[in-house]
Amino acid sequence: VNLQVNVQVNVQVNVQVNLQVNVQVNVQVNLQVNVQVNLQVNLQVNVQVNVQVNLQVNLQVNVQVNLQVNVQVNVQVNVQVNLQVNVQVNLQVNVQVNVQVNLQVNVQVNLQVNVQVNVQVNLQVNVQVNLQVNMMLMVVFLCLLSSSRLFGNSGACSACGQSIPASELVMRAQGNVYHLKCFTCSTCRNRLVPGDRFHYINGSLFCEHDRPTALINGHLSSLQTNPLLPDQKVC
């Protein structure tokens, strides 16, 4: 009886797990607020930027290997030999059992998560308030009201003698009323505007540059009762 049992069990388990998680969050906030106020401005700028990134990576790798090898060899030999009168029995039993198990398990998990969040907020607030009041129009409007109170519905220009409607803008000097176009210097004929200094000599208007010329030319010869008035300013 020759009994040979060869049992070879090869178990190879390769588990490779590569986990790469790249999270890049770029938050860039450029806030430029230019406020130029020439009166009174209440400016309130509320900027609220909420960046919330919830990243949840659940990786579950279950590798379960159940290897069960059952080898059962039952050899039962019953030999009964009756020898009678030169009987020769040769019994040869060869039992060979070869069991070879090759188990190869390759588990490869590659998980790559790239999360890139770019939040860019550019807020530019330019507030410019310019308040400009034309003083010339305001003064002329006041002169119009004065002319209406003085002459009622009509009046006469001291330069050209024509009537002036009550609704027309006028200029005043020493109680006299003028058209806007007639309110000029008697020498250079330049129009006198609000802010200019002038001289009222013997019923004539002179700018401050032509006052010496008016004195030399004798504009005061007929002025007997009224003294020389000082320089005045157009209102």
Steps between C-alpha positions, in 0.01 A plus 500: 500500500647829386301808612615838378306815575621832360307806612613838369305810590610835358305797617603844375298801597601842369303792629608839372308809595609838364303790639581848381286790608593844373294786629592848381291794604594842369298787633596839362304806595593835348297778650554852376270771619555854375263747652522869415228709648477876473181539697391253762469136406458209735631192320486160656646204314446159650681217328448151632667210328437156638701218351413162640653185365383169638708212369423155624687204363393160623720216383412155608693205368398162625720213396382170628672181400362176622724212411398160609688196388374167614710202407374167611670185396359174617696194409367169613670186393378160598736228390418143553741250362441132503802316396454149399729300285751745374293808455686825480315828514668830432287802594623846422289808571621843401292798612616846401301809580622837376304805610617837376310815573616833363298797615599846388291799591597844376298790631602843381300806590606837365294788630593849396287791603591847379289779634586851393285790603585846376294781640587846375297798599585835349290773645565852387271773613560847364271760641557855392260772589570843365286790611562815301290810538526768235522813709444721198154355436415519866597868521319583177189329635516716809533806280192388309303483822626846597396640163152354533458652844635836382324545166208262521425368152732726296809726522741695279868429430726786610736439206273458195174639641292205382242341725588187694233235560457393859595140415836591339831475685656838579810654658487784754746774593429802725124458464514474120390195305677363190451226247758226535649592161499873587689459827841573341798729548453836325860500374595144397142373457582181686208346676509512878421166661448404864831521682642792295580831670367814330464876555181698460599850388241761392248237388756292308655165582875445483701190573782534749759512219335796323436718807816719457404560134154612603646749747737645239225536236296717736200286574477673837456851360121485500477326837450787742296366791605134527852424622724236336370162599744228602545186291221248523462132428238341278264292713 
